[in-house]
Amino acid sequence: MFYQFEINFELNLTLLSIAIIFPLVFTIRGSFRRREKALEHLSEFRSSIKTVNYFFMSHDSLSEKHKSEIQNILLEINIKTLVNLKSKDCDIKDIDSLVHKVYQFTLDNKSTMPKSLREKVFRFMKDLHESIENVYAIHTHRTPISLKAYCEIFIYIFPFIYAPTIIFSIGGNNPHWVTYFIVLLTEYILISLYNIQNQLEYPFDSIGLDDIKLDNFKIER
């Protein structure tokens, strides 16, 4: 179209960098930090739940039946949390009810569990609660939709601004394929960066190459 109507002009590409590259880099860095934070909270989640399990399993005052019961509850919390994270529409209420079972179990067996054990359990249950809340917050609250929409719109508008500038820079008498190649390559780079950000945005679905391997955070792995 620009060759047909002989449209070309010189434009300072710094404007395009501010309009597209800066927001893209900002969102990619934000998504990467969220992924790293998710790894930290998942590690805390697994270590806390295993520590609580050790407390119960190592105490002689609990019968084998009670130990098996609490172990199954902790295992269910672990598996249910990881399964829910893989779903984009997860419900944390199920996890809350499961975690409450640990508290209820402690109350039901208060007579056989010394105070020191209960305090230790509640201390690490706090860490467990905190890690679950943090990882679900990362799952639910992502990059602002308005910022992503802004980046996407400008990526699609970009060729209409960039093509006349390239024609002006290389001259209208040069082969047309050079302009096509430069514009398409630049657009491919921008779309690739946008897709990378989109994959990092949700690192729990095991689709992208850089997604978190949730199976590594199971109690029994």
Order of alpha helices (4+ residues) and beta strands (2+ residues): alpha-alpha-alpha-alpha-alpha-alpha
